[in-house]
Amino acid sequence: MKVLLGLSGGVDSAIAAYLLKEQGYDVTCCFMRNWDSFANNDIEGNPTIMDDTCPQEQDYQDALAVANHLGLKLLRVDFIKEYWDHVFKTFLDEYGKGRTPNPDILCNKYIKFDSFFEFALKNGFDVVATGHYASTTNIDGFNYLTRAADTNKDQTYFLCQVNKNAIQKTMFPLGKLIKPQVRQYAADLNLESVATKKDSTGICFIGERDFRKFLTNYLPSKEGNIVDIDTGKVVGRHIGVLYYTIGQRKGLDISDCAGPWFVVGKDVKQNVLFVCHNSHKEWLYSTSCIVSGVNWILPDSYKIPEKCTAKFRYRQPDQDVYLKKIDDTTILLSYPQKISSVTCGQEAVVYDGNICMGGGVIDQVFINDEDLNEKILLTYQEKLNGNH
């Protein structure tokens, strides 16, 4: 079986390549370059813009060293245009609406398991493989996406938007390993370029950035008021509502009033950021949400359970929820125990035990059947009218 493995220059994909080769597969590695800082005006907030060697090129050199050490061929492909058109533009559009998208999920959906996947099939490969911490379980001829053995590193959350047909032809060699084992493999194999290399962080394929400064390259900043939703009083100034996330505590710079303070809502049109004091954190809690654009990684015959679990952000403990289908790609998730900081634009991922059933974008958030953001806007308007 011919396998095309995405080799990123990190330790996880390196050990995935080694394991597949040891298992007897015909493995070819492929390095993807998906971001060009100069072409994409990635200047402000980029700590490496003046470095002699850009991080992407260093990652390629590390990947090449791994491939040579393992005696594997390394291809190199560019999906810079595809990344901009399908990942980054969507990322910016969502931020422009005041929502908080997840670029890692978009990257998996449109690049790793679309552009890269199609490249593999067109070039005669049978399956693709990655260094994700995930696994597949075959039941009655269908490969379900299932959690990894390393529950701390499990990445099924980020794979929730991958087309089920791609999952049928994808291998996850690290599914039964935990991270320390992967590091030990790299040390034992003398893979010096990656054995102690730190895990990649920041935006998928872009890297670490001063996030607010980075966004100013593409979305203009506009200062406005920070308002205490309980009193309607201005307690500070923000640099642009687009740069803040629901539940955010740090970086608010509210110095005149004792905190802590938490972001609870935004009025994008009026450029107002709403916060609550620690003593009024009930503004952060919701009891249900509408999730749209749901991608099901299931056979058509699968009976979706009414009671299941969900994650509303990565590494969040599983939340018990009740699932109600509104249509084929829209669901209502109810959680009477109340959950904090469920945020529009982020992903809700649903599980049936260890099976990742899929996920979609959180569109509306409710507290006892009342739209939470509308409630915040209405409360603010009432405070303004009362002050006048």
KOLDOBA-31811 format. One line per field, with one value per residue (C-alpha): residue number from 1; residue in three letters; chain; x, y, z. Coordinates in steps of 0.2 Angstrom, whole numbers, always signed. Example, Ala and Ser with C-alpha at 12.3 -4.5 7.8 and 13.67 -1.06 7.14 Angstrom:
2
k [1	2] .
r [ala	ser] .
c [A	A] .
xx [+62	+68] .
yy [-22	-5] .
zz [+39	+36] .
***
This chain:
388
k [1	2	3	4	5	6	7	8	9	10	11	12	13	14	15	16	17	18	19	20	21	22	23	24	25	26	27	28	29	30	31	32	33	34	35	36	37	38	39	40	41	42	43	44	45	46	47	48	49	50	51	52	53	54	55	56	57	58	59	60	61	62	63	64	65	66	67	68	69	70	71	72	73	74	75	76	77	78	79	80	81	82	83	84	85	86	87	88	89	90	91	92	93	94	95	96	97	98	99	100	101	102	103	104	105	106	107	108	109	110	111	112	113	114	115	116	117	118	119	120	121	122	123	124	125	126	127	128	129	130	131	132	133	134	135	136	137	138	139	140	141	142	143	144	145	146	147	148	149	150	151	152	153	154	155	156	157	158	159	160	161	162	163	164	165	166	167	168	169	170	171	172	173	174	175	176	177	178	179	180	181	182	183	184	185	186	187	188	189	190	191	192	193	194	195	196	197	198	199	200	201	202	203	204	205	206	207	208	209	210	211	212	213	214	215	216	217	218	219	220	221	222	223	224	225	226	227	228	229	230	231	232	233	234	235	236	237	238	239	240	241	242	243	244	245	246	247	248	249	250	251	252	253	254	255	256	257	258	259	260	261	262	263	264	265	266	267	268	269	270	271	272	273	274	275	276	277	278	279	280	281	282	283	284	285	286	287	288	289	290	291	292	293	294	295	296	297	298	299	300	301	302	303	304	305	306	307	308	309	310	311	312	313	314	315	316	317	318	319	320	321	322	323	324	325	326	327	328	329	330	331	332	333	334	335	336	337	338	339	340	341	342	343	344	345	346	347	348	349	350	351	352	353	354	355	356	357	358	359	360	361	362	363	364	365	366	367	368	369	370	371	372	373	374	375	376	377	378	379	380	381	382	383	384	385	386	387	388] .
r [met	lys	val	leu	leu	gly	leu	ser	gly	gly	val	asp	ser	ala	ile	ala	ala	tyr	leu	leu	lys	glu	gln	gly	tyr	asp	val	thr	cys	cys	phe	met	arg	asn	trp	asp	ser	phe	ala	asn	asn	asp	ile	glu	gly	asn	pro	thr	ile	met	asp	asp	thr	cys	pro	gln	glu	gln	asp	tyr	gln	asp	ala	leu	ala	val	ala	asn	his	leu	gly	leu	lys	leu	leu	arg	val	asp	phe	ile	lys	glu	tyr	trp	asp	his	val	phe	lys	thr	phe	leu	asp	glu	tyr	gly	lys	gly	arg	thr	pro	asn	pro	asp	ile	leu	cys	asn	lys	tyr	ile	lys	phe	asp	ser	phe	phe	glu	phe	ala	leu	lys	asn	gly	phe	asp	val	val	ala	thr	gly	his	tyr	ala	ser	thr	thr	asn	ile	asp	gly	phe	asn	tyr	leu	thr	arg	ala	ala	asp	thr	asn	lys	asp	gln	thr	tyr	phe	leu	cys	gln	val	asn	lys	asn	ala	ile	gln	lys	thr	met	phe	pro	leu	gly	lys	leu	ile	lys	pro	gln	val	arg	gln	tyr	ala	ala	asp	leu	asn	leu	glu	ser	val	ala	thr	lys	lys	asp	ser	thr	gly	ile	cys	phe	ile	gly	glu	arg	asp	phe	arg	lys	phe	leu	thr	asn	tyr	leu	pro	ser	lys	glu	gly	asn	ile	val	asp	ile	asp	thr	gly	lys	val	val	gly	arg	his	ile	gly	val	leu	tyr	tyr	thr	ile	gly	gln	arg	lys	gly	leu	asp	ile	ser	asp	cys	ala	gly	pro	trp	phe	val	val	gly	lys	asp	val	lys	gln	asn	val	leu	phe	val	cys	his	asn	ser	his	lys	glu	trp	leu	tyr	ser	thr	ser	cys	ile	val	ser	gly	val	asn	trp	ile	leu	pro	asp	ser	tyr	lys	ile	pro	glu	lys	cys	thr	ala	lys	phe	arg	tyr	arg	gln	pro	asp	gln	asp	val	tyr	leu	lys	lys	ile	asp	asp	thr	thr	ile	leu	leu	ser	tyr	pro	gln	lys	ile	ser	ser	val	thr	cys	gly	gln	glu	ala	val	val	tyr	asp	gly	asn	ile	cys	met	gly	gly	gly	val	ile	asp	gln	val	phe	ile	asn	asp	glu	asp	leu	asn	glu	lys	ile	leu	leu	thr	tyr	gln	glu	lys	leu	asn	gly	asn	his] .
c [A	A	A	A	A	A	A	A	A	A	A	A	A	A	A	A	A	A	A	A	A	A	A	A	A	A	A	A	A	A	A	A	A	A	A	A	A	A	A	A	A	A	A	A	A	A	A	A	A	A	A	A	A	A	A	A	A	A	A	A	A	A	A	A	A	A	A	A	A	A	A	A	A	A	A	A	A	A	A	A	A	A	A	A	A	A	A	A	A	A	A	A	A	A	A	A	A	A	A	A	A	A	A	A	A	A	A	A	A	A	A	A	A	A	A	A	A	A	A	A	A	A	A	A	A	A	A	A	A	A	A	A	A	A	A	A	A	A	A	A	A	A	A	A	A	A	A	A	A	A	A	A	A	A	A	A	A	A	A	A	A	A	A	A	A	A	A	A	A	A	A	A	A	A	A	A	A	A	A	A	A	A	A	A	A	A	A	A	A	A	A	A	A	A	A	A	A	A	A	A	A	A	A	A	A	A	A	A	A	A	A	A	A	A	A	A	A	A	A	A	A	A	A	A	A	A	A	A	A	A	A	A	A	A	A	A	A	A	A	A	A	A	A	A	A	A	A	A	A	A	A	A	A	A	A	A	A	A	A	A	A	A	A	A	A	A	A	A	A	A	A	A	A	A	A	A	A	A	A	A	A	A	A	A	A	A	A	A	A	A	A	A	A	A	A	A	A	A	A	A	A	A	A	A	A	A	A	A	A	A	A	A	A	A	A	A	A	A	A	A	A	A	A	A	A	A	A	A	A	A	A	A	A	A	A	A	A	A	A	A	A	A	A	A	A	A	A	A	A	A	A	A	A	A	A	A	A	A	A	A	A	A	A	A	A	A	A	A	A	A	A	A	A	A	A	A	A	A	A	A	A	A	A	A	A	A	A	A] .
xx [+0	+7	+6	+9	+13	+12	+29	+29	+46	+40	+42	+25	+24	+42	+38	+22	+33	+45	+31	+23	+40	+42	+25	+30	+21	+28	+30	+33	+34	+27	+31	+17	+21	+5	+10	+21	+24	+29	+17	+3	+8	+12	+23	+15	+16	+28	+43	+53	+50	+68	+76	+88	+79	+60	+51	+43	+60	+68	+53	+57	+75	+71	+58	+72	+84	+71	+67	+85	+88	+74	+78	+62	+58	+52	+41	+37	+21	+14	-4	-2	-16	-28	-24	-27	-43	-51	-44	-37	-51	-64	-54	-54	-72	-78	-67	-75	-92	-85	-85	-70	-66	-54	-40	-34	-51	-52	-34	-38	-54	-48	-29	-23	-39	-44	-29	-16	-28	-32	-14	-11	-24	-20	-2	-6	-6	-18	-20	-13	-6	-3	+5	-12	-16	-32	-37	-49	-60	-67	-85	-95	-83	-84	-69	-75	-65	-61	-51	-32	-25	-17	-32	-22	-16	-31	-35	-51	-59	-48	-53	-72	-75	-65	-75	-80	-73	-56	-56	-59	-42	-32	-20	-16	+0	+1	-17	-11	+4	+6	+17	+32	+33	+34	+48	+57	+56	+64	+78	+81	+82	+94	+82	+91	+82	+65	+68	+68	+60	+45	+27	+21	+10	+0	-10	-10	+4	+7	+15	+17	+11	+7	-11	-18	-4	-5	-24	-20	-12	-29	-43	-41	-42	-55	-55	-71	-79	-78	-95	-100	-116	-123	-122	-120	-105	-89	-75	-62	-57	-53	-43	-56	-70	-64	-49	-57	-65	-80	-74	-57	-50	-32	-27	-43	-33	-47	-37	-49	-61	-55	-57	-56	-67	-73	-78	-97	-102	-99	-109	-99	-110	-108	-90	-94	-86	-97	-89	-95	-87	-81	-96	-108	-101	-118	-117	-105	-116	-128	-140	-141	-134	-138	-124	-124	-114	-112	-101	-106	-91	-104	-112	-129	-137	-129	-143	-137	-141	-151	-140	-121	-106	-99	-84	-86	-67	-51	-46	-63	-69	-83	-100	-116	-128	-145	-144	-159	-158	-166	-160	-146	-133	-140	-143	-148	-137	-145	-135	-146	-131	-125	-109	-97	-91	-99	-94	-101	-89	-81	-84	-95	-89	-101	-96	-104	-92	-75	-83	-81	-98	-93	-95	-101	-100	-109	-121	-132	-131	-146	-149	-166	-172	-167	-153	-138	-131	-148	-151	-134	-139	-156	-149	-137	-150	-161	-146	-144	-162	-162	-147	-155] .
yy [+0	+17	+30	+49	+56	+74	+78	+94	+95	+91	+76	+68	+67	+60	+46	+43	+40	+29	+18	+16	+11	-2	-9	-12	+2	+10	+27	+44	+60	+77	+94	+107	+126	+135	+153	+167	+181	+194	+190	+189	+206	+197	+211	+218	+205	+194	+191	+182	+193	+199	+182	+175	+159	+159	+146	+137	+135	+129	+116	+110	+108	+98	+87	+84	+78	+66	+59	+57	+49	+36	+33	+40	+51	+69	+79	+97	+106	+123	+127	+145	+151	+137	+142	+160	+157	+144	+146	+163	+173	+163	+167	+185	+186	+177	+189	+204	+198	+198	+179	+168	+155	+140	+141	+123	+116	+125	+120	+102	+103	+113	+109	+93	+83	+91	+99	+87	+73	+76	+78	+61	+52	+60	+55	+36	+35	+23	+33	+48	+48	+62	+64	+69	+61	+52	+34	+26	+11	+0	-7	-16	-9	+9	+19	+29	+43	+39	+46	+44	+34	+50	+59	+75	+76	+69	+80	+73	+90	+98	+84	+86	+95	+82	+74	+56	+49	+56	+48	+31	+33	+41	+33	+40	+30	+39	+34	+21	+31	+44	+59	+54	+38	+48	+59	+43	+35	+51	+51	+32	+35	+50	+61	+76	+89	+85	+75	+90	+102	+111	+108	+120	+133	+148	+149	+133	+135	+153	+151	+161	+179	+194	+191	+208	+216	+202	+206	+224	+218	+214	+221	+240	+243	+255	+260	+260	+259	+244	+244	+235	+226	+227	+246	+252	+262	+264	+256	+256	+257	+244	+244	+235	+223	+211	+207	+200	+183	+179	+174	+183	+190	+195	+210	+221	+235	+240	+249	+261	+248	+233	+216	+203	+207	+195	+198	+193	+201	+213	+226	+226	+239	+251	+246	+242	+228	+222	+215	+208	+208	+192	+194	+193	+179	+172	+183	+170	+155	+147	+132	+128	+133	+131	+123	+125	+118	+101	+89	+71	+58	+43	+31	+36	+22	+28	+32	+48	+47	+60	+60	+62	+73	+88	+99	+118	+121	+110	+101	+105	+91	+81	+90	+80	+87	+83	+83	+88	+88	+103	+98	+88	+100	+110	+104	+111	+106	+108	+107	+111	+110	+127	+130	+145	+154	+145	+156	+160	+156	+142	+124	+112	+94	+79	+62	+45	+37	+37	+40	+58	+60	+77	+95	+112	+131	+138	+151	+156	+154	+154	+156	+148	+150	+168	+173	+178	+191	+199	+199	+208	+221	+224	+226	+239	+249	+248	+255	+269	+274	+274	+285	+297] .
zz [+0	-5	+9	+7	+24	+29	+36	+45	+53	+70	+81	+79	+60	+60	+72	+62	+46	+56	+62	+45	+37	+51	+48	+29	+20	+5	+13	+4	+14	+9	+16	+14	+13	+15	+20	+13	+26	+13	+0	+13	+21	+38	+45	+61	+76	+66	+78	+64	+49	+49	+52	+40	+39	+40	+51	+37	+28	+45	+46	+29	+33	+49	+38	+25	+39	+46	+29	+24	+41	+39	+20	+14	-1	+3	-9	-7	-12	-10	-6	-2	-13	-7	+11	+8	-1	+9	+27	+30	+21	+31	+46	+43	+38	+54	+65	+55	+61	+79	+80	+85	+72	+73	+60	+64	+60	+44	+39	+42	+32	+17	+16	+24	+20	+4	-6	+1	+0	-18	-22	-15	-24	-41	-39	-36	-17	-9	+8	+17	+34	+47	+64	+72	+89	+83	+78	+67	+71	+58	+61	+48	+34	+40	+47	+62	+68	+87	+101	+103	+118	+124	+130	+134	+116	+107	+92	+86	+90	+76	+64	+66	+49	+39	+25	+30	+13	+17	+34	+25	+17	+31	+44	+61	+67	+84	+89	+102	+108	+121	+119	+130	+120	+104	+111	+117	+99	+92	+105	+102	+83	+85	+76	+82	+72	+80	+96	+108	+96	+105	+98	+86	+93	+86	+70	+59	+47	+51	+69	+84	+83	+93	+89	+90	+80	+68	+65	+61	+45	+39	+50	+55	+74	+80	+98	+108	+125	+137	+146	+162	+157	+175	+177	+159	+164	+154	+163	+150	+132	+119	+103	+93	+98	+84	+95	+110	+114	+125	+142	+140	+156	+152	+142	+145	+154	+165	+179	+186	+193	+203	+194	+188	+173	+159	+141	+139	+123	+108	+98	+82	+74	+89	+93	+111	+121	+136	+152	+168	+185	+193	+205	+191	+180	+177	+160	+154	+156	+143	+143	+124	+107	+89	+79	+60	+45	+55	+46	+50	+50	+51	+39	+33	+43	+60	+73	+81	+99	+108	+123	+120	+124	+117	+117	+114	+114	+113	+129	+138	+148	+139	+143	+144	+131	+123	+104	+93	+74	+66	+48	+41	+45	+60	+78	+94	+109	+126	+143	+158	+169	+161	+153	+153	+138	+124	+110	+93	+79	+88	+85	+94	+92	+97	+103	+105	+118	+109	+92	+85	+76	+69	+73	+67	+70	+85	+78	+93	+111	+123	+142	+146	+128	+127	+114	+125	+114	+111	+130	+132	+119	+126	+144	+138	+129	+144	+154	+142	+142	+161	+162	+150] .
***
